Amino acid sequence: MSKKYSTFITALFCLFIFGFGIALILSPSRDFSDQENRYLAQFKAPTLKTLRSGEFMEKFEDYVTDQFPLRDQWVQLKAYSERALGKQENNGVYFSPDGQTLFAHFTAPTREALEQKVGFVNKLGANLVVPVYFSLVPDKSFVLADLLPANAPSVDDGSTIEEAQALCGDKVTYIDLRTMLTGERDAFYRTDHHWTTMGARLAFQRLMSGMNLVRPIAAEDLNGLSYQGLPYTEVSGSFYGTTYSASGAGWVEPDSICTVIPEGGTKGNVTVTRYPEGAPIEGGLYYPEKLEVKDKYAYFLGGNQPLCVIKNPDAASGKLLVIRDSYADSLAPFLAEEFQEVHLFDLRYNNLSLKQYVADNGIDQVLVLYSAANFSTDQNLFKLGL
């Protein structure tokens, strides 16, 4: 290697290191990443305590990673490079063999952690006099296992759900969604972890049978193209979900978001009340303005909120409390067709006593509904047993 070439490589390396370092210092920190739909780490000045414990360096590494100049472009470049090398994973996301379906890594909880979490559900069942149902949504890597790359290790093998079901006490009825969803190609978005409107409809059908609320299904609905004679209608053809955002897989085609139940329900009498900050405000089943932003899944119910109450005075069944995560957002329009009142309760943003809430609102039935992935990591489930 010539001296000139060595000098050039050294200068280029220094320019890269110091150039990006200077850019990091001069660039304003971003609070939120629209691409990844999450808040980004911020710089925190060191203290003697954090320096000694090593906490400062851990936080600083997170800050540099999140605020690195052109971060989104680097993630995408890495994904293209990994794919060109024949790899089928990038940044915690698996690529299907056809490259169009993305799977986030699934981390199963330990047996001890799962026992504790299901124990909270059992405590809720013991505290209430109304029926309590419990259901976990299988991960997309379980439902569409045949689309995974060969020998992918971090996937849902069904054991979390099997163990959770076995741990349920006699005061809790478990409803298994696996058979209804498995193999259904349109049950999950290709670029996101959530189920689609079709997946939510299939889950609704199974949940109702598990709650002994079976309703006849019209022959034309069995083909999956309609619900109660209503066609599925595309409202957006440009949805890229959170799994896509983490993957950098710029070659993947966008998903479509569809609805089947109109705003106001099939009879136009459904009303929605939101409680984003404790006080009631008028809401809706759908928020079309959310289709113009990155997080288009917020089109359903407007996104995360502590409490949402949906009323349908002409529905056949009584009052249902759903203790839930975001999967219930696209399920809610179907629940509104069956229940006179649906109370959607998010433990992450709500500290109300569940026992008192059930009594105060005349709740007839309670459903604890989480994705298996969220249930495995949620730190607020202890509120179920209070």
C-alpha positions as CSV (number, residue, x, y, z in Angstrom):
1,M,0.0,0.0,0.0
2,S,1.5,3.3,-1.1
3,K,2.0,6.2,1.4
4,K,-0.3,8.4,-0.5
5,Y,-3.1,5.8,-0.4
6,S,-2.5,5.3,3.3
7,T,-2.8,9.0,3.9
8,F,-6.0,9.2,1.9
9,I,-7.6,6.3,3.8
10,T,-6.6,7.9,7.1
11,A,-7.9,11.3,6.1
12,L,-11.1,9.8,4.9
13,F,-11.6,7.9,8.1
14,C,-10.9,11.0,10.2
15,L,-13.3,13.0,8.1
16,F,-16.0,10.4,8.6
17,I,-15.5,10.1,12.4
18,F,-15.0,13.8,13.1
19,G,-17.5,15.0,10.5
20,F,-20.3,13.0,11.8
21,G,-19.3,13.9,15.4
22,I,-19.5,17.6,14.6
23,A,-22.8,17.0,12.8
24,L,-24.1,15.3,15.9
25,I,-23.1,18.2,18.1
26,L,-24.5,20.9,15.7
27,S,-27.7,19.2,14.7
28,P,-30.7,19.8,16.9
29,S,-31.9,16.7,18.8
30,R,-35.1,15.1,17.6
31,D,-37.7,14.4,20.2
32,F,-39.7,11.9,18.1
33,S,-39.1,9.7,15.1
34,D,-42.0,9.6,12.7
35,Q,-40.2,6.8,10.8
36,E,-39.9,4.6,13.9
37,N,-43.0,6.0,15.7
38,R,-41.2,6.3,19.1
39,Y,-39.6,8.9,21.3
40,L,-35.8,9.2,20.9
41,A,-33.2,9.3,23.6
42,Q,-32.0,12.8,24.7
43,F,-28.7,14.0,26.1
44,K,-28.5,14.1,29.9
45,A,-25.5,15.8,31.6
46,P,-23.4,13.5,33.7
47,T,-23.3,13.5,37.4
48,L,-20.9,11.9,39.8
49,K,-23.4,9.2,40.6
50,T,-24.2,8.3,36.9
51,L,-20.5,8.4,36.0
52,R,-19.6,6.0,38.8
53,S,-22.4,3.6,38.1
54,G,-21.8,3.6,34.3
55,E,-25.4,4.8,33.7
56,F,-24.2,7.9,31.9
57,M,-22.3,5.9,29.3
58,E,-25.3,3.6,28.7
59,K,-27.6,6.6,28.3
60,F,-25.0,8.4,26.1
61,E,-24.8,5.4,23.8
62,D,-28.6,5.4,23.4
63,Y,-28.4,9.1,22.7
64,V,-25.7,8.8,20.0
65,T,-27.6,5.8,18.4
66,D,-30.9,7.6,18.3
67,Q,-29.6,11.1,17.2
68,F,-26.9,9.9,14.8
69,P,-27.1,12.1,11.6
70,L,-29.0,10.5,8.7
71,R,-30.0,7.6,11.0
72,D,-33.0,6.6,8.9
73,Q,-30.9,6.5,5.7
74,W,-28.2,4.4,7.4
75,V,-30.7,1.9,8.7
76,Q,-32.1,1.5,5.2
77,L,-28.6,1.2,3.6
78,K,-27.8,-1.5,6.1
79,A,-30.9,-3.4,5.2
80,Y,-30.1,-3.4,1.5
81,S,-26.6,-4.5,2.3
82,E,-27.8,-7.4,4.5
83,R,-30.2,-8.5,1.8
84,A,-27.6,-8.3,-0.9
85,L,-25.4,-10.6,1.2
86,G,-28.2,-13.2,1.4
87,K,-29.1,-12.4,5.0
88,Q,-32.8,-12.5,6.0
89,E,-32.8,-10.3,9.0
90,N,-31.9,-6.7,9.9
91,N,-32.3,-4.7,13.1
92,G,-34.5,-7.3,14.8
93,V,-36.8,-7.9,11.8
94,Y,-37.0,-11.0,9.6
95,F,-37.7,-10.8,5.8
96,S,-40.0,-13.4,4.3
97,P,-38.5,-15.3,1.3
98,D,-40.5,-13.1,-1.1
99,G,-39.2,-10.0,0.8
100,Q,-42.7,-8.5,1.2
101,T,-43.7,-9.7,4.7
102,L,-41.8,-8.5,7.8
103,F,-41.7,-10.2,11.2
104,A,-40.4,-8.5,14.4
105,H,-38.5,-10.7,16.8
106,F,-40.7,-12.4,19.4
107,T,-39.3,-12.7,22.9
108,A,-41.1,-15.2,25.0
109,P,-41.4,-14.5,28.8
110,T,-39.8,-16.8,31.3
111,R,-42.0,-19.3,33.0
112,E,-41.7,-17.3,36.3
113,A,-42.7,-14.0,34.6
114,L,-45.6,-15.6,32.8
115,E,-46.9,-17.1,36.1
116,Q,-46.8,-13.7,37.7
117,K,-48.6,-12.0,34.8
118,V,-51.4,-14.6,34.5
119,G,-51.6,-14.5,38.3
120,F,-52.7,-10.9,38.0
121,V,-55.5,-12.0,35.6
122,N,-56.5,-14.7,38.1
123,K,-56.7,-12.1,40.9
124,L,-59.0,-9.9,38.7
125,G,-61.2,-12.9,38.2
126,A,-61.3,-13.6,42.0
127,N,-62.1,-9.9,42.7
128,L,-65.1,-9.7,40.4
129,V,-68.5,-11.3,40.4
130,V,-69.0,-11.0,36.6
131,P,-67.5,-13.4,34.1
132,V,-63.9,-12.7,33.2
133,Y,-62.5,-13.8,29.8
134,F,-58.8,-13.8,28.8
135,S,-57.3,-14.1,25.4
136,L,-53.9,-13.5,23.9
137,V,-53.4,-12.6,20.2
138,P,-50.8,-15.0,18.7
139,D,-47.8,-13.2,17.1
140,K,-47.7,-12.9,13.3
141,S,-44.7,-15.2,13.4
142,F,-47.0,-18.0,14.7
143,V,-50.0,-17.2,12.4
144,L,-47.9,-16.9,9.2
145,A,-45.1,-19.3,10.2
146,D,-44.8,-20.6,6.7
147,L,-43.6,-17.2,5.5
148,L,-40.7,-17.0,7.9
149,P,-37.1,-17.5,6.7
150,A,-35.8,-21.0,7.5
151,N,-34.7,-21.6,11.1
152,A,-35.6,-18.2,12.4
153,P,-35.0,-18.4,16.1
154,S,-36.9,-15.5,17.8
155,V,-40.5,-16.4,16.8
156,D,-43.7,-17.4,18.5
157,D,-44.0,-21.2,18.8
158,G,-47.3,-21.1,20.6
159,S,-45.9,-22.1,23.9
160,T,-46.6,-18.8,25.6
161,I,-50.3,-19.1,24.8
162,E,-50.4,-22.7,25.8
163,E,-48.7,-22.0,29.2
164,A,-50.9,-19.0,29.8
165,Q,-54.0,-21.0,29.1
166,A,-52.9,-23.7,31.5
167,L,-52.2,-21.2,34.2
168,C,-55.7,-19.7,34.2
169,G,-57.7,-20.3,37.4
170,D,-61.3,-21.4,37.6
171,K,-62.6,-17.8,37.7
172,V,-61.1,-17.0,34.3
173,T,-62.2,-18.4,31.0
174,Y,-59.5,-18.6,28.3
175,I,-60.5,-18.0,24.6
176,D,-57.9,-19.4,22.1
177,L,-57.6,-17.4,18.9
178,R,-54.9,-19.5,17.3
179,T,-57.0,-21.9,15.2
180,M,-59.2,-19.0,13.9
181,L,-56.2,-16.9,12.7
182,T,-53.5,-19.5,11.7
183,G,-52.7,-19.5,8.1
184,E,-54.9,-16.5,7.2
185,R,-52.8,-14.5,4.9
186,D,-54.8,-11.3,5.3
187,A,-55.1,-11.5,9.1
188,F,-52.0,-9.3,9.7
189,Y,-50.4,-6.3,8.0
190,R,-47.2,-7.2,6.1
191,T,-45.3,-4.2,7.5
192,D,-46.8,-4.0,11.0
193,H,-47.3,-6.2,14.0
194,H,-51.1,-5.4,14.3
195,W,-53.9,-7.5,12.8
196,T,-55.8,-6.1,9.9
197,T,-59.6,-5.4,9.9
198,M,-60.0,-8.9,8.5
199,G,-57.9,-10.4,11.3
200,A,-60.0,-8.4,13.9
201,R,-63.2,-9.7,12.3
202,L,-62.0,-13.3,12.6
203,A,-60.9,-12.7,16.2
204,F,-64.3,-11.2,17.0
205,Q,-66.1,-14.2,15.6
206,R,-64.0,-16.5,17.9
207,L,-64.3,-14.2,20.9
208,M,-68.1,-14.2,20.6
209,S,-68.3,-17.9,20.4
210,G,-66.0,-18.2,23.5
211,M,-68.4,-15.8,25.3
212,N,-71.4,-17.9,24.2
213,L,-72.7,-15.0,22.0
214,V,-72.7,-16.9,18.7
215,R,-74.5,-15.2,15.9
216,P,-75.3,-16.7,12.5
217,I,-72.8,-15.8,9.7
218,A,-74.3,-14.9,6.4
219,A,-73.1,-17.1,3.5
220,E,-71.7,-14.1,1.6
221,D,-69.5,-13.3,4.6
222,L,-67.8,-16.6,4.6
223,N,-65.6,-15.6,1.6
224,G,-64.0,-12.9,3.7
225,L,-65.0,-10.1,1.2
226,S,-67.8,-8.7,3.3
227,Y,-69.3,-8.5,6.8
228,Q,-73.1,-8.6,7.2
229,G,-73.4,-7.9,3.5
230,L,-71.1,-4.8,3.8
231,P,-68.0,-4.8,1.6
232,Y,-64.5,-4.2,2.9
233,T,-63.5,-0.6,1.8
234,E,-59.9,0.5,1.4
235,V,-59.3,3.9,3.1
236,S,-55.5,4.0,2.6
237,G,-53.1,2.2,0.3
238,S,-49.9,3.7,1.7
239,F,-49.5,2.3,5.2
240,Y,-46.1,1.4,6.5
241,G,-46.1,0.0,10.0
242,T,-43.7,-0.1,12.9
243,T,-42.0,-3.3,11.8
244,Y,-41.2,-1.7,8.4
245,S,-39.8,1.4,10.2
246,A,-37.4,-0.7,12.2
247,S,-36.4,-2.9,9.3
248,G,-35.1,-0.4,6.8
249,A,-36.6,-2.6,4.1
250,G,-37.2,0.1,1.5
251,W,-38.2,-2.4,-1.2
252,V,-41.4,-3.6,0.6
253,E,-44.7,-2.4,-0.8
254,P,-47.1,-0.5,1.5
255,D,-50.1,-2.1,3.2
256,S,-53.8,-1.2,2.7
257,I,-56.0,-0.2,5.6
258,C,-59.6,-1.2,5.2
259,T,-62.9,-0.8,7.0
260,V,-66.2,-2.7,6.8
261,I,-68.4,-1.2,9.5
262,P,-69.2,2.5,8.8
263,E,-68.8,5.3,11.3
264,G,-71.8,5.2,13.6
265,G,-72.2,1.4,13.1
266,T,-74.4,-0.4,10.6
267,K,-77.5,1.4,12.0
268,G,-75.9,4.8,12.5
269,N,-76.6,4.8,16.2
270,V,-73.1,4.2,17.7
271,T,-71.6,7.0,19.8
272,V,-68.0,7.2,21.1
273,T,-66.7,9.1,24.1
274,R,-63.0,9.5,24.7
275,Y,-61.3,10.3,27.9
276,P,-57.8,11.4,26.8
277,E,-57.1,13.4,30.0
278,G,-59.9,12.3,32.3
279,A,-62.6,14.6,31.0
280,P,-65.1,13.2,28.4
281,I,-64.9,14.4,24.8
282,E,-66.8,13.3,21.7
283,G,-65.0,10.8,19.6
284,G,-65.5,8.4,16.7
285,L,-64.7,4.9,15.5
286,Y,-62.4,6.3,12.8
287,Y,-60.1,9.4,12.4
288,P,-59.5,10.0,8.7
289,E,-56.9,12.7,9.5
290,K,-54.6,10.0,10.9
291,L,-54.3,8.6,7.4
292,E,-52.2,11.6,6.5
293,V,-49.5,10.9,9.1
294,K,-46.9,8.1,9.6
295,D,-48.9,6.2,12.3
296,K,-51.9,5.4,10.2
297,Y,-53.1,2.6,12.5
298,A,-54.3,5.5,14.8
299,Y,-57.1,5.8,12.2
300,F,-58.9,3.4,14.5
301,L,-60.2,5.2,17.5
302,G,-57.6,8.0,17.2
303,G,-54.7,6.1,18.9
304,N,-53.7,5.4,22.5
305,Q,-56.0,6.7,25.3
306,P,-56.7,5.8,28.9
307,L,-60.4,5.1,28.4
308,C,-62.9,5.0,25.6
309,V,-66.6,4.2,25.9
310,I,-68.6,3.1,22.8
311,K,-72.4,2.9,23.1
312,N,-75.0,1.2,20.9
313,P,-78.5,1.2,22.5
314,D,-79.9,-1.3,19.9
315,A,-77.2,-4.0,20.4
316,A,-78.2,-7.4,21.7
317,S,-75.8,-7.8,24.6
318,G,-75.0,-5.7,27.7
319,K,-71.9,-4.0,28.9
320,L,-68.4,-5.2,28.2
321,L,-65.2,-4.0,29.7
322,V,-62.1,-4.7,27.6
323,I,-58.7,-4.4,29.4
324,R,-56.6,-4.1,26.3
325,D,-53.7,-3.0,24.2
326,S,-53.8,-1.3,20.7
327,Y,-55.1,-4.5,19.0
328,A,-58.5,-3.7,20.4
329,D,-58.6,-0.4,18.4
330,S,-59.5,-2.1,15.1
331,L,-61.6,-4.7,16.9
332,A,-63.8,-2.0,18.6
333,P,-66.2,-1.4,15.6
334,F,-67.1,-5.1,15.6
335,L,-67.6,-5.1,19.4
336,A,-69.8,-2.1,19.0
337,E,-72.2,-4.1,16.9
338,E,-72.7,-6.7,19.6
339,F,-72.7,-4.8,22.9
340,Q,-74.8,-1.9,24.2
341,E,-71.6,-0.5,25.8
342,V,-68.0,-1.3,25.2
343,H,-65.5,0.2,27.7
344,L,-61.9,0.1,26.4
345,F,-59.5,0.4,29.4
346,D,-55.8,0.8,28.9
347,L,-53.7,0.0,32.0
348,R,-50.7,2.0,30.7
349,Y,-52.5,5.3,31.1
350,N,-55.2,4.4,33.7
351,N,-55.0,3.9,37.5
352,L,-58.7,3.6,38.2
353,S,-59.8,0.7,40.4
354,L,-61.1,-2.0,38.1
355,K,-63.4,-3.5,40.8
356,Q,-64.9,-0.1,41.5
357,Y,-65.2,0.7,37.8
358,V,-67.1,-2.6,37.1
359,A,-69.5,-1.8,40.0
360,D,-70.0,1.9,39.1
361,N,-70.7,1.2,35.4
362,G,-72.8,-2.0,35.7
363,I,-70.4,-4.0,33.6
364,D,-71.7,-7.5,32.7
365,Q,-68.5,-9.1,31.3
366,V,-64.8,-8.4,31.3
367,L,-62.3,-9.4,28.6
368,V,-58.6,-9.1,29.1
369,L,-57.2,-9.0,25.5
370,Y,-53.5,-8.5,24.7
371,S,-51.1,-9.6,22.0
372,A,-48.8,-12.3,23.3
373,A,-45.8,-10.0,22.7
374,N,-47.3,-7.1,24.6
375,F,-48.5,-9.3,27.5
376,S,-45.0,-10.7,27.8
377,T,-43.5,-7.2,28.3
378,D,-46.3,-5.1,29.9
379,Q,-45.3,-3.7,33.3
380,N,-48.7,-2.5,34.3
381,L,-50.5,-5.8,34.6
382,F,-50.2,-5.7,38.4
383,K,-53.0,-3.2,38.3
384,L,-55.4,-6.1,37.4
385,G,-54.9,-7.6,40.9
386,L,-55.3,-4.4,42.9
